[in-house]
Amino acid sequence: MSTTFTAALAGRLSGKNKDGKERRKLSYPVVLLIIAGALLLLSALRMITDANDLTSSGQYSSALAAAVPIGLAGLGGLWAERAGVVNIGLEGMMMLGTFCAGWIGWQHGPWAAALAGIVGGALGGLVHAVATVTFGVDQIISGVAMNILALGVTQYLAKLWFGAEGSEAQQAGGNDKQSPVMENMPNFSIPGLSGWLNDIEKHHWFLVSDAAGILDGLVTDVSWLTIVAGLLFVLTFFVLWRSAFGLRLRSCGESPVAAESLGVNVYKYKYAAVVVSGALAGLGGAFLAIGTHMYSDGQTAGRGYIGLATMISGNWRPGGVAMSAGLFGFMDSLQLRAGGPTVHALLLLLAVLLIGVAAWRLKVGKMRAAVIAGVIGALLVVWYATTDTVPLELVVATPYVATLLVLSVSSQRLRMPKANGKPYRKGQGK
């Protein structure tokens, strides 16, 4: 393998473009400035629309709980695709996680349920790895097959283990569609801080109460699994971007031929990545089961697919996945809190953003894009002005609409691993 090619590969992995220059990244001051601007915008929107749920502690507490399983699924997808394996089967691996968590949880408690969910998802990842890495099955087909297989297996085993006539599980409250109830996993709050923030939130002061409400939702009655999930995001960053193991794993997703020429066992790293991917998705499924104290049929409700979208919109980076998961979690929580007025207020926010985009497009000379954005923004203003709320059906669809919008907006800046989804056979570079 030539020195030039190896240097180019190292440049891609270190964040450099083909000319050797650093790609532009968001610095911490810029990120903080964006967060401050978003908070100001939400505060102003709350004052104008009187939609207090936009920055309420209850909304953000619910959003955090909704974001965790989505984020874990997205993080799982990131591991697999950084090694060059597309994992459409995240939804099925989450199903296996929910089932295993429900099966073990009612007998041994929530922490055992979390471990069981990890094992169940990892087994699903192992099946996907065997099919795609060892036997070279098309990765999309294997992922779809995993989703179908997991659905059938969990439904069959639920009837066999939870709904069997006279079984211990049935006597404990289980049936064909759900497991018996497990113990509650304790939450924690920061003593003193939670009550103080809640008092400030109740005054509805501009910006101050909004910041207090958001912080209160993030530090009050937080599940310990949420802390574990946050640590996993940090750990993923350090393992994949600050260790030799991570460099080798990511090289398998950029150029497995080059990696093999440098002595990397590509199969081993792909296997490790896909198994970890399944384990993370399984933990996301376990989080759902533990949160509702049981496994139930259809519990994942497409969150594995939304997790895949967070991975893409997050540009295959842990921080991006976390932010995207937070957005989708916020949207998902709206339907749990009868969020018609909140979604109605967000129409005005979206209209303002689109009009701003139209002005910017007009400035750079892109007339057609400016007109389209301006017209849509104007229509949203009319919609907001002539209604008081939005139909419940639209609230339910909000997470999926947000998924499409974010993917369409972010599509121009995305760069997936170069060899992602491409079949690889050992020794093919010789």
BELZI-V778298 format. One record per helix or strand. SS is the DSSP state (A for helix, B for strand). FROM is the first residue (numbers start at 1). TO is the last residue. If there is no record, write none. Layout:
BEGIN
SS&FROM&TO / SS&FROM&TO
END
This chain:
BEGIN
A&3&14 / B&16&16 / B&22&22 / A&28&49 / A&52&55 / A&57&82 / A&90&108 / A&110&134 / A&139&162 / A&168&171 / B&175&175 / B&178&178 / B&187&188 / A&193&202 / A&208&219 / B&222&223 / A&224&241 / A&244&254 / A&256&261 / A&266&292 / B&296&296 / A&303&313 / A&318&336 / A&340&363 / A&367&386 / A&392&413
END
